[in-house]
Amino acid sequence: MVVCPPAYGKAVVFPAETEAIGEYALAGCKDLASITALGNVQSIDPTAFADEVKTTAVVALPAGNDYGARKLIWENVGFQHFAEPAQPGATTSSDTNNEATSGLTYTLLDDYTLAVSWQSKDDPEANLEIPSSAEINGVPYRVSTIAENAFANRGSLTNVKLPTTITTINTAAFAGCANLSTIEFPNTLRTIDERAFEATSLKDVWLPASIESIGPRAFASCSALERVVALGTSEVASDAIAGCSNVSIYVPSGSEDSWNPGLPSDNNHLMPYGITLSEEPLAIEAGQEANLLEGGNLQAPDPVEASYSYAAAPLSVDAGTVSAKKAGTSDVTAVLSLDGVELTRATRTVEISPNPNGEPAIEMLNSDVPLPSAYLAEARDNQITVVAPFNVTFGQDVPYDVYTHPTSIEASNSFKNNGSVPVQLAQVTCGPLAVATYLQSTNGTSLDSQDLFSIYPKGNAGAAVNFGYGLNNSIRTPDNPGAFVIPPTSSSDYTFRLNLNNAVVNSGAADNGTTVRPLVSVTCTFAQYSGSFYLKDNNTGRAYSLSEVKKHANDISANGSSSPYWNQYKGYVGNDSTYTCQTVWGGTPYDVRIIGVNHDDRADTDSPAKAGLTFQFKECLAANDVDPWDNSFGYRFNAGTKTDNYNEGGWGASELRARMNPEIDTTLKHGDDDNAIWNLVPTDLQDVIAPVNKKYALSSAEDATVTTSRDSLFIASYSELVPSSYWTSYPWTADEGLQYEYWNGKVTQNNGSNASLVKHNVSPSASAIYWWERSMHPNSSVSFLHVGASGYPTNSYYASRSDGVCPCFCL
């Protein structure tokens, strides 16, 4: 055994021919509850399994003359619990105390996984979630198969959720379930057998890429079926959807032959989708445009949507057309999605060389010095979307200060915010001036009803506000106001765009730039930013809203270094001067930084997935540098006096953890101020925070046990700040997590420099202040570690001291 995926499940079976288990082979499978070894495993690398698995999992070994020798191999690497495996054909039932699953029966198959079926006389509840494992004689086994006729004709079923361990749905498993309308197929599913869902009420079927075969009449006579979406290529029986009509079947381009035999002439339609991009880089000069799809192919039947992601600085992409801004290289990823679900993606490198003629000189845009006609002439000749600078002065201020004049102003290419709070574009208003004099419609639609213009943050055309000069479209507000944020003491560049999709320039107006023509006046209204979170790239000037950053984090979590956002956020961790990130808690704005990318283990998923991004406050949420025993400013770990305070139970049982999290075991409730810190978090941020598993020691003894808590908010542990433990005789000090990437090189073993930059918000001029760590001080029953004002992470104090708290959270 070389490697087992972390998402494999709670039970693993080694076939009889397995002789050795290599280093780190199952180290990521931290949820393993049982291991069945059917043969003679002769060697196990000490790193093959996680330590917590060795102390909790049951190893099932068949009886035999050499049982003792085989058991000794497992004992030598730390396993403690052993049992004899059941024999294929053995059965067990679910916990009868759970009515929702009490009718489930499990049968052990030859491969030592389980087939599940419903054996009760009573029908199951409408919503059924099938467990991923079940025990026989105290040993858990994976549920891999829905048995033949397992739920056939159970009219009560309406929704079914299958576990991520399922590989096979056997013959007629759900046939005749007349009210079954939705089912979630896992990405492990390989086979859907004959008549599996015949005569059900399924309306929308999504088939994961893992499916290899779909049997005869698998979805036959499903009168409600409207859509099938296949994410991969499968062998499909010719009568798989017999008796169904008006079904749209979305399949990967090139796999049409798999489905064609299965399409009776009942007005069912194949809808192939796909995108391929040339492997050759797209070479283009700054100022030019080119087709990203040249040398490739795009099939996106309605309502499949194509979107593009890329580093915004050197280019922009609109409907597959690349507009080169300046010299540089960027990977552009094209994604096809349906109902928000990604179908496929492809990436192509764009290489932009400098424009040998230099950057063109552009006139400013306002009622006195409008858009130059040279741009209009280019648009008329080439029928393209023209991008021109949004570059207007107001009085003598360049850029204009939107904080000190927060009403309506003439639009400028660079807006500056000299204030102390972030502002955002609230409204765009357009006046006609002389549009009708210089443009004419090409499709019979009047100019005043068209969205002729757009404004968007430079490099972020996807956030554009589209508008015109007519009665119904001359005043517009951004759909994504977070993209238009201008942080305090910062500037943002905007781009004005003239859209000539259904209009052209009058020939009399195109005189190659000889005359400057008035076109429109655009007024931008700014207001104080109303959101709870934003991130701005200081190099590109692009701002991202909370929903956009969450989307990026999810993509990083799902795709790792293959994500188009991976390098962007890794760059932020490496240099936090390249971006600005702020969140507003309890009405107070706080600066935060990204300290890790795919670092923390998520707690809200069956699979051990990583949270895409980890954030930490740059300043303390609260602290008191006057009287550290005054809890009206800072936060204590636990109640007590200066001398009799305790740290029993560590972080998991602490008062501070209860204040920082929404749901804590009632046995750990400390008082009315539980959840006090969590309640400061804006609700939209609460909704997208990813809970993670955080490790902590249960005591401060040398041999203390390290366990795990589920936390939405947390504070960093000692080992998450330092590269290695200072207390070598206390091994748990190194086991409470790995050092975050941001602190790598900034904090040494027992000394810190940049760690001392974290200050409290009460007195901005104050020097760095003490802030808590999640770790207890070794061999102390009263103290927790904290980072001192000098940056040393080995300082400590009584748990009842009022110290600074620098919250961390994950998206």
N, C-alpha and C positions, 0 to 999 in steps of 0.2 A: 504494500500500500504506500503510494507516494504522496497523495493529497486527497482530502475529502472536503468538499465545499462547506463553508460555515453554515449555509442555509439547509443542509441536508436533513436536519430534523433531530428528534430526541433519541432515536435508536439507530444503531448501525450494526450490520451483519458482515463478518468476514467469512467468505466462502472457504471451503475445505482446502483449497490450494494456496491460501495465504500463508506465507512462511515468515515474512518480516514486515514491520511497520516502521517507516523511515522518519527522519527528524521533521518535526513540526507538521506531520501528516494530517493530524486532526486538531491542531492547537487552536484553531479558530472555532471549533465546534464546542462552545462552552455550555450548551444546553443539553449535552448528551446525558441521558438517564440510564441507558442500557447498551451493552456491547456484547454481541453474540459471536463467539469464535468457534466455527464448526470444525476446524482442522487443528493442525499443530503449529501455532505461531511460535517460532523459535527465538526471535529477537524483537525487542521493542525499544526504539530510541527514547531516552528519558524525556526528550522535548516533544514527543509525538502527541501527548494529550495535555490539556490545561490542568493545572494543579487542582482546581476546584472539582473537575470531573473525576479525578483519581479518588477523591475523598467521598464522593456521593454516588457515582454511577455503579450499577450492578453489572458484573461480568458473568455471562452465562457460558459455561463450558460443559460439553457433553461428558458423561461419565465414561470411564475406561481405565485400563491398567496404568496408563501413563497420566492419569488425572493430576496427581500430585506434582509431577514435573511441569506440566502445562500451567497449572495454577501458580507455581513458583515464579515463572517468567513474568506474570502479571503483578504478583506481589512485590517483586524486586523493583518495579517502577512506581510503586505507591498505591496500587488498587487494594481496596479493603473489603469490598462486598462481592460475594459470589453466589451463584445459583446454577441449577441445571436447566437448560432450555427446554421449553415444551416441544412436543412432537407435532409435525404438520398435521392439520386436521383438528387440533384442539380448538375449543371455542371458549368465549367468555362474553359476558354481558356488561353493559354500561352501569354506572352508579345509579341505583334505583331511586336515590334521593333527588336526582335531577330529572324532573318530569320531561324536559325538552329532549333529552337523549336517552331516557330510560328504556326505550324499545330497541336500541341498537344492539346488535350481536356481531361479534368479530370472530373470524375463522383464520387460523394460522395457515399460511400457504407454504409451498415447498421452499420458497426463497426466504422464509422466516419474516415475511411481512404479512399484514392482515388484510382480509377482505371484509367489508362492512355491509350489513343489510339490516332491514327493519323486521323484527319478528313478533312484535307486540300485536295483540288483537286490536288495540286502540290505534287510531291514526296518529301520525306525528303532528306536532304543532305546525302552524302555517310557515313560520320561519325556522329553518333547521340549519344549524352549523355543525358540521361533522368534525369530531376531534381528530388531531393528527396522530394520536397514539392511544394504545390501550394496553392494560397489563394482563398477563396470564401467569399465574403463580408468582406474582410479585415482580415479574420482569416486563418492562414496557417494550412494545414492538410498534413499528411504523405502520400506519394505515396507508396502503398503496393502491387499493382496488375497491371500486364499488361493485359488489357481487351481482351475478346474474339475477334479474327480477328483484333486485334489492328493495326498491321502493315502488314497484309497478302498481298502478291503479290506486295510488294513495291520493284521493281527491282533496285532502286537506292541505297538501303542500302548495305553497305559492312562491317561496324563495328558498334557495339552497346555497350555502357557502361551503365550498370544498377546501380542505386543508392543502398546504403547499407540498404535501407528500404524495398526493394522488398521481398515479401514472396511467391507470386504466379504468374506464367505465365500461362494464361488461354488458352483455346482451340484455336488452329490454330493462335496463336498470331503473329508468324512470318512465317507461312506456305507460301511457294511459293516465298519467298525472294531469288531469284535465285542467287544473287551475295553476299549474307550475308556469310562472311567467318570467322569472329571472333566475339565473344560476351564474356563479362566478367560477370560471375555469382557472386553475393555477398554471403557472408557467412550467410545471413539471409534467403536465398531462401529455401522454403519447398516443393513446388509443381510445377512440370512441367506437364501440362495437355496434353490431346490428340492432336496429330498432331502439337504441338507447333512449331517445327522446321522442319517439313516435307518439302522435296524438297528444301533445302537450300544448300549452298556451304561450310558449316562448315567442317573444316578439323581436328581440334583438340578440343575436348570438355573436360573441367575440371569441375567436379561436386562436389561442396562443401559438407562437412560432414553434413550440415544442411538439405539436401534434404531428404524428407520422401517418396515421390512417384513420379514415372515417368509413364505417361499415354500411352495408345495405340498409336503406330506409331509416338511417340514424335520426333524421329530422323529418321523416315523412308525415304527411297529414297534419302538419302544424298550421292550422288555418290562420293564426294570428301572425305568423312569421313575416316580417317586413324586410329584415336586413341581416346578412351574415358578413362578418368582417374577419377575414383570414389574415393573420400576421405572418404566416409562413406557407410553405408548399407541402401539401399532404397528398396521399393516395386517397381518392374519393370514389366511393361506389357510385355507379351510374344512376341509381335510384335513391340517392341519399336524401333528396328533398322532394320525392314523389308526392304528388297531391298538394303541393304548395304553389301558390301563384303570386305574381307581382312582387317577387323577392329580388332585392338588389344585393348582389354578392361581390364584395370588394376583395380582390385577390392581388398578391404581388405580381407585378408585370413579369411575364414569362411563365407563369404557372397556370395560364388559362386552360391548357389542355387537361389539367387535373380535374377541373370543374365542368368543362364542356359536356362530357358524357352525362353529368348529373343534372343537366338543365332540361327538364321537359318543356314542351312548347306551351307553357302557361304564363307567358309574358314575364318570365324570370330573366334577369339581365346580369351579365358579367360586367364588373366595373374594375378593370385593371388599374393599379396605381404603382408608381415607382419613380425613383429619381436616380440618375447616374450622372456623375460629373467627370470630366476628363482628368486623367492622372497627371497631365501636363500642367504646370503652373500657368495661370493667366497673366500674361505680361502686358502692361499698360502704362502710359505716361500720365503724370499728374495733369489734371485738367481734362482728361479723356474719359469716355464711357465705353464699356464693352459688355458683351453678353456672357454672363457666368456659365450659361448652359451650352455654349458653343462646344461641340465635340461630345456632348452628353445628351440626356433626354429627360423630360419631365412629363409624367402622366398624373394628373390630379383631378379626377372626376368629381364634380360637385356632390357633396359639400366638403370634400377633402381640401385642406388649406396648406399652402406652402409658406414657410417663414424662413428668415435668414438671420443668423447670428454671427458676429464678427467683432474684432477690436475696432472701435469706432474711429480712432485717430486718423488712419490714412485713407479711409474710403467710406462709402455708404452704398447700400444695395436697396433697390426698389424694383419689385416684380422681376427679379433676376438680372436687372441691369446694374452693373457696377459703375459707380462714379468715383474716379480717383481724385483724392484731395491733395495728398502730398506724398513724397517718396517714402517708401516703407514696404513691409511685407505683413500680410495678415491671412489667416486661414478663415475662409467663409464656409459655414456649415448650413446646408439647406435641409430643412426638416418638413416632412409631410405629416399632418396630424388630422384626426377626425374626432370631433367632439372632445377636443383637448387631449386625446390619447395619441402618442407618437406612433406612427406607422413605420417609418423608415427615415434614414438620414444619410447624407453624403457630404464630403468635405473637399474643397479645392483651395489650393494656395494661390493668392493674388500677389504678384510682385509689381510694385509701382516704382517706376524710375522717375528721376527729376524731369521736369519740363524744360527742354533746352532754351525755350524762349522766356523762361522766368514766369512768375505769377502775373496775371493780367492786372492792370490798374483798373479799379472799379470805382465809379462815382457813388456817392451816398444816396440813400433813398429817403426822401421826405417830400413835402409839398413844393419845396423850392428846388431841390436837386433830386429828381426822381430816378427811377430805374433807367439806365442808359439804353438807348434804342439798339445799340450793337447786340445786346442780348436778345432783343425782340427779333432782330433780323436772323440771328442764328436759329431761333426757335421756328421761325417761319420756314426756313429752308429745310430743316431737318426733322420737324415734327417731334420734338423731344421735350421732356420735362426740364425746365431751366432752373438751375439753382443759382441765386444771386445773393450777395451779402445783405443782411438786414442791418444797415449801417446808417443810423440817423443821430444827429446831435440835437441837443435841446439847450438853448442858451449857450453858455461857454463850457458846460460840463461834458467831458468825454472821458470815461463813460458816465452816464447820468446816474445819480444816486437815487435809487428807488426806495430807500429807507426813509430818507429825510423828506422826500416828496412822494408819499405813498398813495397818490390818487391816479389820475390818468396822465400819461405822458406819450410823446411821440416815440416810436420804436427805434431802438438803437441796436447795433450789433453786439454791444457789450454792456450788460447791465451790472451795476455795482451796488452792493448792499453794505453800507457803512455801519449798520445797526448791530445790536447785540442778540437778535433773534433771527431765525431764517424766514425768508419771504418766498412767495410763490406767485406765478402768473395766474391771476384769477379770471381775466376776461380779455378778449381781443375784439376790438371794434374797427370796422373798415368803412372809410368814406370813398366815394367813387372817383372824384376828380375828373379824369378824362378817359376812363376805360373804354367806353363805347366809341370814342374817337379813334382809338388805335387798335382795337381788337374786333374780330367778328366771329360769330358762331359758325360751326361747320355741320351741326346736326339738327338745325331747326329749333334748338332750345335757346331761349333768350339768355344773353350773357348774365343778366342780373339774377338768374336762378341757378347759375353754376357756381360750384366751389372752385373759383379760379386760383385761390391763393392758399398757402400753408405756412405755418410757423412752427419751428421745432427746435429743441436744444441741439446745438451743433453735433452732428454725428449720430443723432437718434431720431431718424425719420419715422420710426414706428410710433412715436408719441405725438406726431404732428396734429395740430389743430387746423382743420380745413375750414375755409370760410370764403365768402364772396362779398359783394357790395349791395346786394338786393335787400329788400325789406325783411325777408325771412332767413337770411344767412349772414348778415353783416355783423352780428354779435354772437360770439361763440365762447364756450368755456372748455378748458382741457378735460379730456376723459381720464388722463393720467396726471393729475397735478403734481404728484411726487417727482415726476421727471423734470419739472420746471422749477425745482427748489434752488434758491440762491442762499448758501450758508452765510452766517455773519462774517463781515469783513472780507467778502469774496466777490468775484465777478463771474458771470456766466455768458457764454456766447450763444446767440440764437441765429438761426438761418431762416430767411424769407424765401419762399418758393412760388414761382408762377407755374400753374398747371395748365398746359395747353393740350389736353386730351381731346377736347371738343371745340377748340377755338384756334384761330390763327391770327397773325398780325396783318393788318392792312398793308398792302404794298406801299402806299404813300407814306407810311410811318417808318418803314425800314430804310434808313439812309446811312447804314454802316457807321452809326455813332456820331454823325455830324451834328445832330440836334438832340438835346436831352428832352425827353417827353415826360410830362406829368402823367402818372397812371393812377395811383391810389394813395391815400394816407391811412396809416394803420396806427391805432392807439392801443397800448397795452396797459392794463390795470393790474397793479400788484397789491397783495394783502399779506398779512402775517401767515406763515405756513400753518395749516390746520392739521397736518398729519402727526403721527407719533414716532416716525422713524424714516430716515433717508440715508443714502450713501451716495457721495459724489466723487467721481474720479477727477482728481485735480489736474491730471495731464490733458484729458480730453474735454473737461468741463461738463461731462454728462452726469446727470443725477439719476439715481435709481430709487424707486419707491419700495416700500416694504414687500409688496406682492412680487415685484421683479426680483429682489434679492432672495426671497424665499424660493422663487422658481429656479434661480441660479443654484441655490443650495441643494435643492432636490435633484437637479441635474448632476451636480458633482457627486452627491450621495449615490446616485444610480449608476453613473458612468466613470467615476474616478478620474484618472488622468486623461481619459478619452473625452471628457466633457469639454465643450468649447469655452467654458468659463474657468477651467482649472488653472491655466497659467495666469489669468487675470487676478484671481484671488490669491494665488501663491505669491504673486508680485506684491500684493497689498501687505501680506504677512511680512515679507522681506523688507518692506520700507513703508511704514505707516504715514510718511509725509506725502505719499502719492494719492491719498484719498482722505475724505472727511466723512465721518459717520456719526450721527447724533440720534438720540432717542429722548423722548419727553416722558418722564415718570412723575406722577403726582403734580403735574404742571411745571416741573423744573426740567430744563434741557440738560442732558449729560452727553459728553463725548465718549464714544466707545471705540474699541479697536478689535480687529480680527486677530486672534491668537492661534488658531488652528484650522486646518482644512482636512476634512475627513479624519478627524482625530478621535472624537468621542463615539462610544457605542450607543445607538439609539435604544430606548426602552419601550417604544410603542410599536414594535413590529415583531412578528414571529421569527424573522430571520435576523441574525446579528449584523444589521446594516449600520453604517456610519452616519452620523449627522454631518451634513455637508460643511457647515461653518460654525465655529465657536467664537463668541464675542466676550469681551471683558471691558468693564468700565475703565476709563482713563483716570477717573477721579473717584474718591470715595462717595458712596451714596449718602453717608452721614458720618461725622466724627466730631470729637471734642478734644481740642488740644489745651483746654483750660483745666478741666477736672475729669480725668478718665473714669471716675466713678459716677458721673452724672449721666444716666441713661436717657435723658431728654434729648441728647444730641446723637451719640453713637449707639451701637448695638452690642449687647453682651452675648456670649455663647450660652450661658446658663445663669439662673438666679443664684444668689448666695452672698456671703460677705467677703471682705478682702482676704480672709484667711481660711474660711471653711468651704470655699467653693469646690466644685467637683467637675470632672469630665467623664463620668461614668457613661458608657454606651457610645462615646465618641460623637462624631458628626450626626450619625443617624438618629440618635435620641435627643439631640440638642434643641434648645429653645430657638436658636438662630435658624436652624433648618426649618422648623415649624413656621417661622415668620416668613421664610422665603418661598414656600411652596403651597400650592392650592389644596392638596389633599394629603393629610398626614394621618396615620393610624390614630384613632381616638384614644388609645392607651398612652399615646405620647403627647396628648394635648397639654399645653402649659398654661394657657390663660386666654383672656379675651383678645389679646393682641396677636394670637396665631394668625398667620397669613397677612400680617400687617405690611410686609415688604411686597409680597405678591400683589396685594391690592393696589399698590402704586403703579403697577404695570398697565399700560393701556390695553383695552380689551382686544383690539385688532392684533397687537403683538402677542398677547396671551394665547390667542387662537392658533398662531403659527409656530410658537416655540415648540421644539422637539424635545420631549423628556429624554434624558440620557441616564445611563448607569454610571454611578460614581463610587469608587472604592474608598473605604475608610477602615481604620483599625478600631476594634471593639474595646481595647484597653491600651495602656501605655507600657505594658510589660514587654520584656525582650521577645517572648514567644507569642505575642498578641496575634489573634486571628484577624484577617482582613476580610470584610464582607462588602456587600453592594447595596446601595440605596438608589431609588428611582427619583430623580430630581429634575424639575423644570428650571429652577434657579439654583445656583451653587456657588461656592467660592473655591479657588484653586487650592490644591494640596501642596505640601512641601515638595513632593517629587514631581509635580507638574510645573514647578518653577525652576528646579535645579537639575543638572544633568546626571548626578549620582548622589547617593546618600552620604551625608556627613557622619551619620551614626551607623557604622557597619555592624555593630553588635545588636542593632534593632532592625532586623530585615524588613519589617513592615513599613518602615519609613521610605523604602524604595518601591513598595508594592501598591501605593495608593494612586497610581497613574503614571503616565509618561510625560516628560517635559514637553510643554507646548512649543511649537516651532518659533513663535514670536520671541520667547524668552531664551531660545538657544543662542549662546554666545553673549547674552546680556547679563546672565546670572551664572556665576561659577558655583562650585560645590557648596560653599558656605558664605558667599559674598555676592552682593548685587550692586549694580550701578543704576541701570535704567529702571529697575524695580522701584527705586525711590522716587520716580517721577509721579507716582500716583498720589494725588493730593485730595483734600476734602473740599467740598463745594461751599461750605459755610463762609470761609474767609479766603477768597481767591489769592490774596497776596501771601498767605501763610506758606511755610515750607512744607515739605512732604510729611505725611502723618502715618502713624501706625495703621496697618490693616490686617485683618484676620486671615489665617490660612485654615484649611479644613483639617489639619493634622494636629493631634495631641503632641505635647512635648514629651519625649521619651522619659519613662520612669517618673512621671509626675501625675498625681491624681487630681490636680487642681488647675492645670494650665493647658492652653492651646498655643500653638506657634503663631507668630505674626511677623510681618515684614516691618522692620524698624525704619525710622526716619532716614537712616543712612543707607537703607537698601538691603540690610542683612536679613535673609529669610530664616535665620536660626533663632531669632528673638522669641520670647514667650511671655505670657502674663496670665494672671488668674482669669478663669472663664467668666467671672462676673464683671470684669473690667469693660468699660464702654469704649470699643475700638471702631475704626473705620471698616466699612464693608464695601468691597469692589465686586459686585455681582457678575457672574458669568451666565450665559445662556446660549443655546444652540438653535440654529434654523436648519 
